[in-house]
Amino acid sequence: MGRRGWTTLALLVVALVLGAYILFVERHRELPVEGADDYTRLFDDVTPDAITSLVVKASNGDTTSLVREDGRWRITAPLETTADQAAASSLAATVASIERVRPVDEQPADLAAFGLADPRVIVGFSTSGNRSARLLVGDKTPTGGDLYARLDNAPAVFLIQATLETSLDRRTFDLRDKALVVFDQGAATGIEMTSGGSVTRLEQQGAAWRMTQPLAVRADAGVVESTLGRLASGQMLSVASENAANLTAYNLAQPAYRIAVEAGQARATLLIGAPTADGAVHAHDPSRPMVFTIDPSLVADLVRDPAAIRSRDVFEFRSYEGDRFTIERDGVARRFERRKSGETERWQQVEPAAEVAESTIIDLLTRTTMLRAEGFVDAVPTSAAPVATITAVSKRGEERVVFHRDADAVYAVRADEPGAARIGLSAFDEALKALDAVK
């Protein structure tokens, strides 16, 4: 047989396969009526705020009942628990805004042809005005762009957009509150992290955070707020047990880590235990009976070594809010103050008195007060000798730092903190260049 013969045969096979598909698969499926899509709102008399209850049967078999009371959603079945407010409100908004793309069949002879004899998803609702309805969702259309659907009190089949599927097909877990612990992040005044016998304690003192255990040092405000934020926004991956009678099975009777947040008189605690077979980690809020799982990356964000929490800024002082700045070096002291000059304030060198451009002073202050620790040591090495003392005064108070230098590094010792911060030589030398530029 020639090439033309083989081509003809191949086209014939394709035609036969396509014809068989149409005959046996699509013959029972009604096609949408002719005409343009009309996108008519299905429940044009319903607003999201008017919906007071929802019942969702998901494709996985979960049936979840929710009610809204005093503006808050809660799940009433298959268990009593708080709902995820954003997820429940989003579902109500989706239901209220569903549009019918176009009608398909007003009197279908066979609902199974549309996947509606046993709908994959059912969403029912009721409103404060006693309006209620149930939407039954079936298969996707052959093109995949729409879904077949109908209302349970009417036979007509119509199309809704396929993009609604993920918004409507919600499991119980999707709709429940998945917060790890509940606390007011803005009201937090203390954090305590325990691992074995080691305790790291942080306290808010005024506008600043300080570590009080195992060291009395300044804490990095960014790290503290990040930890609080991750704890407040963290979500469960799954529920291992709704009512765990035996925490030992999850290594939670003696947890690997305990994190407690204090907000006034309130205290929220998260216990972190053993990893699961799939790599997640068991966790527990002692105020609730459940055990749930969390992502291991969340554990890494919450459980931090004290050295990672300690502030690496040598100074809290900043030039835009400072009042006075003094550098003593080689037996010579230079003092700068921010003083009134006409209608504004500007930095001036007052000891020894000299006319110095404010930009030069600010460059010095910025380079010096932006020094950061590369690490910390318990004591300054004996090989290092003192080279400068800086005293900075601002609304944060007075800070006094003595700098020591050896061949390898510079060490900054604050009067109010133990040990010393190790600073890179190049950063310190840049600060000294800025000082030398002040004539």
Protein Blocks (a to p, Z undefined) as FASTA:
>chain_A
ZZklmmmmmmmmmmmmmmmmmmmmmmmpccddedddekiafblmbcfklpmbdcdddfko
pacddddeehiacdfbfbdcdddfklmmmmmmmmmmoccfbafblbdfblklnopmmcfb
dcddddfkopacddddddddfkopaccdddfkbfbdcdddfklmmmmmccfklmpccbfb
dcdfklpcbdcddehjbccddddehjbccdfbfbdcdddfklmmmmmmmmmmpccfbdfb
fbdfblmlnopmmcfbdcdddehjbccddddddddfkopacdddfkbcbdcdddfklmmm
mmccfklmpcfbfbfbdfklcfbdcddeehiacddddddehjbccdddfbdcddddfklm
mmmmmmmmmpccfbdcfbdcfkbccfbdcddddfkbpcdddddddfkbccdddfkbghjd
dddfklmmmmmmmmmmpZZ
